[in-house]
Amino acid sequence: MKTRILPVALVQERNHGDAEANLAVIEQRVAHAATAGARLVLLQELHNGAYFCQHESVDEFDLAEPIPGPSTERLAALAKRHAVVIVGSLFERRAAGLYHNTAVVLDSDGRLAGRYRKMHIPDDPGFYEKFYFTPGDLGFNPIDTSVGRLGVLVCWDQWYPEAARLMALAGADLLLYPTAIGWDPTENPDENARQRQAWLTSHAGHAVANGLPVLSCNRIGLEASPMGAAGIDFWGSSHVLGPQGESLALASTDSAEVLLAEVDLTRSEAVRRIWPFLRDRRIDAYADLLRRYRD
């Protein structure tokens, strides 16, 4: 097999205040990534501003925008200028009272190649996303681009093996997760460490089970809660994994950086030949997966 190397970049950043400030930084980071040779750039979840889901406020809906819209136009121009594919993450206003947490893919020619609406929506202390986001209705469908078929998922989707599997079964070349996850700064450090390790392990599991590279881009920085709680200290740790779960690149827990790596897209074929998990799936025996629980 002829080796097919894809240089990738993950832009791990903190919130700089508003959409204009954040997009200006993103433009600098993408330019740096392109100069370094990247052909695919992954941004973090809801990169235009703070992670506003720490509270429930109708005023936050003013941040939402249509797709296509101002941010996709700006990201499209950026993708075209540097001839890179960009995966972004936006608060989508679909209609009055109907909003989504949506990943967008801008191809290297500036075309809006596709979108993915977050399917699994959390509702936990500090992560009140069900107040803002309607669950996605586009299914688990990879997006075709000039660098390959991208299986784009978003944050909370990362805990669900079904989502990764369905992207793999639809022919994704790699899995990508824009993410916003962190620890409670008042929590026991050992518990925080366990949570971060579980997060890393879940991604490695998706890589191994599906024989695919995995890219996950997280934000950094302490963001105070509007409700007076301690807030969320986003733990960074953006990473790139190979199709056996091997670490190709890992970012810090607390610094902004452009994480660069090279992904060999032909290794998935080689790995699946020696670990033929797709061949050995017992699809005749999996009907109960469609049930909520086996009582």
Summary of the structure (lengths in Angstrom):
residues: 295
radius of gyration: 18.3
end to end distance: 47.7
largest distance: 56.4
contacts: 978
relative contact order: 0.16
helix: 32%
strand: 29%
